[in-house]
Amino acid sequence: MMCKVKKVSPLWGFLLSFPLWTVSCVDNKYDLDKDIDMTINVGGEYLTIPAGSTDTTFLSKIIEVEEGDILQPDATTRVYHLTKKDDINVEPTTVKEVTVGATTTDLESIEIVNNTGVSFSEPEVSADITTSGDFEATANDIDEALKELGSLRAKTPVDLNLTIDFNISGGNLTFNQVKANKLKLVFPDYIVFKEDEGIQDNELILDEEVLSVNGSSYTRTLKVEGYKFSDAAGSGMKPNAEGSLTIEGNISMEGDVVTSGISGTGALALVPKAVLEEMTVNSVTGVIQPKIEAETTKIELNDLPDFLKDEDTRLDITNPVILLKADNPLETDVEIDAVLTPKKNNVNIEGHEVKIGTGYGQNKVALIPGTNIIALSRTGDCSIEGVTENIKVEDINNLLETIPDDIDVNLQPIVRNENYYNAELGKEYDLPASYEVDVPLSFEQGLNIVYNDSVQDLNKDLNDLDKVSLKNAKIMLSVDNAIPLKLQLKAENVQIKDVYGNELTAVKKTMEEDKQYVTESTDGEKPATSELVLSLTSDDTAFLSKIDRICFKITAVPESATGVPLKDTQWLKVTSVKLSVPGGVNVDLN
């Protein structure tokens, strides 16, 4: 209760304290009850009786908060803040590993010795080599997050087995050896070989190297670490609509070979072949846009004081702030689109939802790689320590103008980056996130707070007035207000009740036109003084004796806000309460 009236002497005792007359004798011929009107007037033109005052009531008493409530005064500034924080559940995101199937490239065979005539023996025969074969490797079931591939890296290097066979046909030809003479094999430039494989610019040079002895085959194993198609977006490999990718190219061979120790007849052919084993890819560079899902988060605004829960309450906050905290493990920005919907009684508050992010045509909200503390605020400026980026959301106050029971946050993390970055495949990327609401309360245009209270236990001071005849009275309150908001007491917001809690409906209430407002403090420190006058009238001449409680609701005056922060040290005091009876009171002495 804001006002507690101090006890005063009964009004009847006050009235009896007036000297009314002096009697020197009594004439028994006269019956005072019948022959003389025993009603007298006390007070004359205006009778005013002091009825008490109240203690200073600080906002800390009007706005009662407990430890753990979301409304708390700042320990340093004493400004009230609505604060709420909790986690946001974001599902881990994973891009599946890619498997590139094994592939075999058969280069066209080349005849290096041809002796179909009479058997002969020559020390050596030289032959030019020019041959090639198609390279084709396929990957299927590629994750839809992989929009374009710049490079693929194998989990472990795989083998590329090079084989050169020597086939004899059409006779009994024999030879001692075949030696390479600057024989060059050229592999597709997108194949990435392990270092120290003797390959430069994807070329393998075989010079003075024996390829065959007495008909043996040549084999060599090269280690392949992956594929590299491009360094920049737009020129890489793109999977088709079915999630498949075909890697095409050519392996060629050119140079000379020298065959020695030839005898007999027939033909000798060189048959090269390259076999690349299946590759499991667990690292990729490219345009990667993984799907990230977050559960709808409910910001519950419970444990609010009554004045914020009232249906008439409206808030217009200078700079409410919602902090979005998240750790981004990806090597790219994760943009945030979101729809924030305030709800009351499980129903959306129409026209008050707030949308953020470029997906809704608003300012970009992006989580950069690493730790992020993003402040979404009305002004785009926030001094909270640790904030990494400020984002202006001009209509964010819509969420709080009508105080909701809760706010549904539909968060939509999305990667829109069209450039290359690197990601590990098959790995769970966790994106831990949380929110923190910080709303410093201040009195702005559109704010409407409601304060309900009563002056009670009046009957013990007024019950003797049943002997007093009057039809109207005035209650005058002198109020000092250090709260930075103009207040108003309307007649319809006053209830007059008896000791049983029943409203005295026969008592008419009116507020004097220029005596219904409590002037606001301009700075929240120095009080402004005002007088409120409530007029009471009734056909029941003993109505004052029946009054025990005056209940009232004081509301803010629209468009009267000062922009001053709301602090628990601001106060309101009724410095005096007076009962005024115009024309005095008539007392029946019978």
N, C-alpha and C positions, 0 to 999 in steps of 0.2 A: 504494500500500500504506500502510495507516495505521501499522502497527507494524513497526519494524525493530529487531531485538534486537541489542544491543551484544555484541561478541565477548568471551567469557570463556575462561579456561583450561579445557582438557578436564577433564571430570569424573574421568576415570581418574587424571589427575595430581593432582587434589584428593584423591582417596581415598588415593593412595600417599603423600601428605604426612603421614598419621597415623603416629605411632610404634606399631608393632604388637607387637614383642617384641625381646629381646636374647638372642643365642646365644653361649655361652662355649666350647662344644665340640660335636663331632659324633661320634655313635656310629654306626658303619657297620652295626651289627646291625639298625638300624631302617630300613625303607623307608618314607619319609614318604608316598609315593603310595599304598602299599598298607595300611600299618598304622595311619596316623593320618589322621583327617578334617581336611583342609586348608582347610575352609570356615570363615571367621570373619565376625562381624557388625560393621559399622561404623555408627555413628550412634546406636545405642541405640534409645530409644523413638521418636524422630522425627529424621530427617535432612533438613535444609532447605538447599538450595544456591541462592544468587542466580544468576539467569540473565540479568539485564540490565534495561533499561528502554527507553522509546521517547522520541523527540522530541515536543514539543508539536505536535499536529496541529490546525490551524485548519480551520474549515468551508470556507474558501477553497481548501484542499487536498483536502478530502474531496469537496466539490462543485466540480469543475473546470469552469469556464466560459471560453469564448473570446469575443473581440470579435465581436459580431453574433449571439450566442446569445440566445434569448428570456429566459433567466434571467440577471439581472444584479443586482449590489448597487447600491443607490442611492449616488451619489457622496458625499452628505452624511451620511445616516443609517446607511449600510452594511447596511440591511435588504434582503434579497433580494426582488426583484420579478420575476414572470413578465410580460413585456411583449410585445405583438404589435400591429402596426398595418398597415393596408392600406386600399385604396379599396373602396368598394361601388359596383357598376355599376348606376346607376338610369337607365332609358331616358328620354330627353326626352319630355315630354307636350305634346300639341297638341290644341286644340279647333278643329274646322273652322270656317271662315267660313260665315256664313248668307247666303243669297240670297233676298231678298223680291221676288217677281215684280212686274212692272208691272201697274198697274190703271187702268181707266177708269170714271169715274162720270158717267153721263148723268143730269142733273137733268131733271125733267119740264118740257116747254116751256110757256110762258105767253103767251096772246094779249094783246098790249098795245094794238092798234088793230083795230077791227072796223067796216068800212064796206062793207056789201054792197048798199046801196041806191043812190040817185042820187049821182053824183059830187059831192064837196064839197071845200071848202078851209077848213081851220081852222088858226089859228096854232099850237096845241099841244093834246095830249091826255095826261092823266096816268093812270097805271095802277098798281094795287097788285100787288106781286110776293110770292108765297109759293110756293116750290117746294123740292123736295129730291130726292136720289138716294142709292142705297146705295153705300157704299164697302166694297170687299172685296179684300184682298191676301193672297196665299198664299206660304208658305215650305215647302219640302220638304227631305228628307234632312238634317234637323237633327241635329247631333252628340248622341249619347246623354248626354253630360256635361251638357247644358243641360236641367236638370230644370224650371226655371221662369224666365221672362224678365221682368225688371223694366223693362229698357230696351235698345234696340238703337241703335248709333251707326254711321252709314255711314262707309266708308273715305274717301269724298269726297261732299259734298252732291249730291243729285240734284234734278232739275227736277220741279216740279209745274206743269204748263201749264194755265192757266185760259183757256177760250175761251167767248165769248158771240156766237153767231150770230143773225142777224135774217132770218127767212124770210117772204116775201110769198106769199100764196095767194089764189086766187079773183078776180083782177082786175088792174087796172093801177095799183095803189096805189104812190105815191112818197112819200118823206119826206126832210127835210133832215138831221135828227140825232135821236139818242136820248141823253138825259142822265140820269145816276143821281141820285137824290135820297135820300140816306141809305140806300143799298142795302147790305145786310150779308150777307156770306157767312160761314157758320160751319162750320169743319172739325172733325173728330174731335179730342178733347182729347189723344189720345196721339200725334198727329203733332207732331214737334219741328221748328219752322221756324228757319232761320238768323236771327240778329238783324238788325235794320235792314231788315226786309222790310215794315215798315208793318203788322205783324199784332200784335194784343194779345189775349191770352187766346184764341188760335186764331180770332179774328174779323178779317175784312178788311172795312173800311168804304169804300165807294165813294160819295163825296158830291160833287155838282157836277162829276162826271167824265163827259166825253163818251164814250159807249160805241160810238156808230156815227155815221158821216157818210155820207149818201147810200148807205146799205146796207152799209157795211163792217162787218167783225167786230171785236170787242174781244178782245185777247189780253194775257195777263200771265203772266210766269214767276216763280214763287216757289221759293226754295231750301229743300229739306227735308234735315235732318241726321240724322233717325232717328225712332224711336218710343220713347215712354215710357208704360209701363202702370201702374207702381206703384213706391212707395218702400220697401215692406216685403214680406217673404215672405208668401205666402198669398193675395195678391190680384193676382198677375201673370198672365201668359199661360203655359200649359203645353202643350208639344207632345204630340200623341197618341202612341199606341204605335208608329205607323209613322214617327214623326219628322216629322210635318207640323204646320203651324200656320196657322190662318186668322184674319186680322185683319179684323174687321167693324166697320162704323160707318155714319155718315150725313153727307152734306154738304148743307147747306140754304142757301137764299137768301130774304131778305125785305126789303121796303122799297118804294120807289116809283121809277118811271122816267117821264120826260116826253119825249114824241115831238113834234117840231115840224116845220112845213113840209109838212103832209100834204095830198095831193090825189089824186083818182081814187078808185076803188073797190077793195075787197078787204080782206084781213086781214093783220096784221103780228104775228108771234110771236117772242118772245125764247127762244133755245135755249142754255142754259148747259151746259158740260161741263168736267170736271177730269180730267187724265191725269197720274198719278204714275209716273215711270220706275222701271225695275228698280233695286233697291238692294242693293249688296254690303256686308254688315255685318262689321266687323272689331273691334268692341268691344261688350261686353255686360255688363250688370249683372243679377245674378239669383242663383238657386240653381245653382251650378256645381260639379259633382263629377267632375272629369276622372279618367280611368283612368291610374294611375301604376304602372309595372312595374319591379321590381328583380330582377336575377339572383340566384340562390342564391349566397351568399358562403361560402367555405370558410376557416375560421380554422385554419391548420395549426400545431400545437404540436410543432414539430420541434426538434432540437438540445437535447433535454432531458437533464439528467444522469441517470445510471443509477438513482439512488434514487427518482426520480420516475417512471421507466418500469417499475419493478418491478410485477408483478401484484398484490402485496400492499399497495402504497402507497395510502393514502387521505388525502385532504386535507379539512380542515374549516376554511375560511378565514373569519376574522372579517368582512372586508368586501371581497370581490373586486369590482372595478369594470370595467364595459365602457362606454367612452365612445362615444357616437354623435354624429358631427359632420356637419352638413349645412347647406347654404344653401337656404332656401326662397324661391323667386322669386314665389310666388303671394301674393295679398293675403288669404289665409286660412290657417288652421292646416292642416297635413297630419298626420293621426294616423298612428302607426306600430303595426301589429300585427306580431308576429313569433313564429316557432317556432325555438328554438335546440336542435339535436340533437347531442349528443356521440357520436362514433363511435370504435370501436377495431377495427383489422383490417378496416376497411370495413363493419363491422356496427354498427347502432345499439346504444348502451348502454341497454337497456330500463329504463324508469321514471325516466330522468334528463333527459328533455327539459324545457325551460323555455319557457313561453309568456308573452308580454307584450302589453299593449294591451287596450283595452276590448272588442275583438272576441272576446277569450278570457276576458272577465270579470275582467281584471286592471286595475291602475292605468293611467290614461290617459297615453300617451306622445305628445306633440304637438310638431311643429316649427312654431314661430311664424314669421311672415314675417321674413326676414332670416337672420342667422347664428345657429346653434344648436350648443351643446355640451352634450349631455344625458348625465348620469351615471346608469347603471343599477347599483345596488349593493344589497347585502344589508340594510344598515341604513337606506338612504335618505339617507345623509349622506356627503358627499365633499368634501375640502378641496383637490382639484386646481384649480389656477389656471385661470380662464377659464370654468368650468362655469356654464351659464346656468340649468340646472334639474336637480334631484336627484329620481330616481324610485326608490322602494323596490321591490325584487324579492326577496322573502324567500327563494325557493328557488333563487337564482342559483348557489349553491354546488353544486347538483346537477350542473352542467356539469363541475365539476372534482374532485368527490369521488373518482371513479376517473379518473385522468388519461387523457384521450382522445388519440388521434392527431390528430384534428381535430374541429371543431365546424361543422356546417352551419347557416347562418343564412338562414332563409327569411323575407325582409323583405317586408312587405305595406303599402306606403304607401297611405293612403286619405283622401279628403276627405269628412268626414261633416257638414260645416257646412250647416245648413238655412236659413241667413240669406243675405242678399244681399252680394255683393262684386263687384268689377269684374275682368274678364279680357279680354286681347286675343285675338282669334280668328286662327287661322292662324299663330300664333307658337309657336316651340319654347321651352318652358320647361325649362331644365336644372336639375336638382337634384343638384349634386355632393355626394357623401357619402363618409364613411370611418368606420372604427371603430378603437378603440384599447383593447386589453385591458391592464389594470393590476391585477395580483394580488400584493399584499404578503404574503409567506409568514409565517405565525405558527403556533405550535403550539396547535391547538385540539382539543377532543374529537373523536375519530374519526380523527385524523391517524395514519398509520402510515408511517414511513419505514423503509427497509431499507438497512443498511450492510454491505457485503461486504468482507472483508479477510483477511489471513493473516499468521502469524508463520512465517518461512521461514529456510532455511539453518541449521537446527538440527543437522543430521547431523554437521557438522564438530566440534561440541562434544559430541555424544552417541554417536558411533560406537564409542568405546572401551568403552562400557558392555556390550558383548557378553560381557565377563568378569565382569559383575555379575549376580547372580541376584536378580530381583525380579519380582513379579507385579502390583504396583499402584503408582501414583504419583499425585501431585496437581500440577496447574499452578495457581499462585496469581497472580492479577493484581491489583495495586492501581491503581485508576483514578480520576483527577480529571476531573470532567465539568462544563464551563461551558456545556453545551448545555441549553436549557430543556425537556428531554424525558427521561423515564425510559426507560431502555433495558434490554433483556433478552438474555442469551445462553442459548439452549436447547441441550440436548445434541444434539438431532437436527439442529441447525444448525452442528455442528462436524464437520469431516472431518480425519482423521489420515492423512497421505500420506508415502510414502517418497521417496527421491531421484529415482525414475523417474516420480513423479506418480501412482502407484497408491495407492488407498486401502487402509489397513491394517484390513481388516474384522474381524480377530481382536481388535482393541482395542475394548473396551466403554467407552462414555463416559457419564458422568452428571454433572449439576450438583448441587451441594449446594443444598438447598431454599432456604435463606436467603442463598445466596451466588451468585445468578444474575442479580441486578439491579444496574444502574448508576443511582444516584440522580440525579435531574435538578437542574440549577441553578434556583433560584427566580426569578432575575432575568436570566439570560443573561450575567451578569458574574462573580459569585462562584462558584467551583467547589464541587461536592459530591464527597466522597471515598467510594469504595466498594471492596469486595474481591470478586472473582469466584474461585470455586474449581471447577475441572474435574477430576473423578476419572477416571483411566484404569486399567483392569484388563485382564489378558490371561493366558492359560495359557502363552504364550510368554515365558519368563523373561528373554529378551534383547530384548523388544519396544522398549524405550527406545532402543536403539542403532540401530534401523531408522527412527526418526522423523526426517523432514527438514522437514516443513511442517505447520502446524496452520491449517486454513482455517476461517473462521467467518463467520456471518451474524448481525449484531446487529439486532434489530428493536425498534420502539417498543412500549411497554406500553400496551394499550388503556385509554382513560379516564384517561390520566396527563398530559394536556396542560396547559400553564400559561398559554397565551394570550400568551406573550412572543414578540415578533417574531424571526424567524430572520435572524441577521446573519453576515456572513463573518468577523467577528472572534471569534466564539464558538469554543471549542476543546475538545479531548479529549486526555488524556495518560495513558498507562500508565506510572506512576511506577516500578513495579518488576514484574519477572516472576521468580517463584521456582519451582523444582522441589522438591517435598516428597515424601519417601519415608517413610510411616508404618512404624515398627519398624526403621528403618535399612535397610541393604543387606547382603546376604551376598556375600562375595568368596571365590572359589575360588582359593587360592594355588598350586594345581598348575600 
